[in-house]
Amino acid sequence: MAYDAEDLPDPDEPTPWTLGVLLASLSAVFTTCVSIGVYDVVAQTHILLGVAAVLVVCGGVAPTAWIWRRRSVLRWPSWGAIIGLAVGVPVTVFLAAAGIG
C-alpha cells in the first residue's frame, strides 16, 4: 500500500511523547474495556459465543488500527488500540475459562 507524503510523520518535527503515551494508554484501556464489555454482553447467551464475538470484533478493528499507525495524527491511538486488543483477547479467554459471563 502506497502512502502519501503528508501521511508520514515529519522527521524534523519533535515527537510528542508525553501526550502520545497518555493518548495511547487511554486508547488501550478503552479498547480493553470494550472487548470485555462485548464479551460480557454476548456471554450471557453462551460463554464460547462471547469469546467468538470478541475475536470477530478484534478481527475487524485490528486491520484498521494497523493501517492507522502510519498516519501522524492517528499513530498514538492506533498503537493503544492494538495493545488494548492484545490485552482484551486473553482477558476474555481467561474469563471464559473461569466460567465468568
Contacts in CASP RR format, 6 or more apart in sequence:
PFRMAT RR
TARGET T0000
AUTHOR 0000-0000-0000
METHOD contacts of the structure
MODEL  1
MAYDAEDLPDPDEPTPWTLGVLLASLSAVFTTCVSIGVYDVVAQTHILLG
VAAVLVVCGGVAPTAWIWRRRSVLRWPSWGAIIGLAVGVPVTVFLAAAGI
G
1 67 0 8 1.000
3 70 0 8 1.000
7 70 0 8 1.000
7 71 0 8 1.000
7 72 0 8 1.000
8 70 0 8 1.000
8 72 0 8 1.000
9 15 0 8 1.000
9 72 0 8 1.000
9 75 0 8 1.000
10 72 0 8 1.000
19 76 0 8 1.000
20 76 0 8 1.000
21 76 0 8 1.000
23 76 0 8 1.000
23 77 0 8 1.000
23 80 0 8 1.000
24 76 0 8 1.000
24 77 0 8 1.000
24 79 0 8 1.000
24 80 0 8 1.000
24 83 0 8 1.000
25 80 0 8 1.000
27 76 0 8 1.000
27 77 0 8 1.000
27 78 0 8 1.000
27 79 0 8 1.000
27 80 0 8 1.000
27 81 0 8 1.000
27 84 0 8 1.000
28 80 0 8 1.000
28 81 0 8 1.000
28 83 0 8 1.000
28 84 0 8 1.000
28 87 0 8 1.000
29 84 0 8 1.000
31 61 0 8 1.000
31 80 0 8 1.000
31 81 0 8 1.000
31 83 0 8 1.000
31 84 0 8 1.000
31 85 0 8 1.000
31 88 0 8 1.000
32 84 0 8 1.000
32 87 0 8 1.000
32 88 0 8 1.000
32 91 0 8 1.000
34 57 0 8 1.000
35 54 0 8 1.000
35 57 0 8 1.000
35 58 0 8 1.000
35 84 0 8 1.000
35 85 0 8 1.000
35 87 0 8 1.000
35 88 0 8 1.000
35 89 0 8 1.000
35 91 0 8 1.000
35 92 0 8 1.000
36 88 0 8 1.000
36 91 0 8 1.000
36 92 0 8 1.000
36 95 0 8 1.000
38 50 0 8 1.000
38 53 0 8 1.000
38 54 0 8 1.000
38 57 0 8 1.000
39 50 0 8 1.000
39 51 0 8 1.000
39 53 0 8 1.000
39 54 0 8 1.000
39 92 0 8 1.000
39 95 0 8 1.000
39 96 0 8 1.000
39 101 0 8 1.000
40 101 0 8 1.000
42 49 0 8 1.000
42 50 0 8 1.000
42 53 0 8 1.000
42 54 0 8 1.000
43 49 0 8 1.000
43 50 0 8 1.000
43 51 0 8 1.000
43 95 0 8 1.000
43 96 0 8 1.000
43 100 0 8 1.000
43 101 0 8 1.000
44 101 0 8 1.000
47 96 0 8 1.000
47 99 0 8 1.000
47 101 0 8 1.000
48 96 0 8 1.000
50 92 0 8 1.000
50 96 0 8 1.000
51 92 0 8 1.000
51 93 0 8 1.000
51 96 0 8 1.000
54 88 0 8 1.000
54 89 0 8 1.000
54 92 0 8 1.000
55 89 0 8 1.000
58 85 0 8 1.000
58 88 0 8 1.000
58 89 0 8 1.000
61 81 0 8 1.000
61 85 0 8 1.000
62 82 0 8 1.000
62 85 0 8 1.000
65 78 0 8 1.000
65 79 0 8 1.000
65 80 0 8 1.000
65 81 0 8 1.000
65 82 0 8 1.000
65 85 0 8 1.000
66 78 0 8 1.000
66 82 0 8 1.000
68 74 0 8 1.000
68 75 0 8 1.000
68 77 0 8 1.000
68 78 0 8 1.000
69 75 0 8 1.000
69 78 0 8 1.000
69 79 0 8 1.000
69 82 0 8 1.000
71 78 0 8 1.000
95 101 0 8 1.000
END
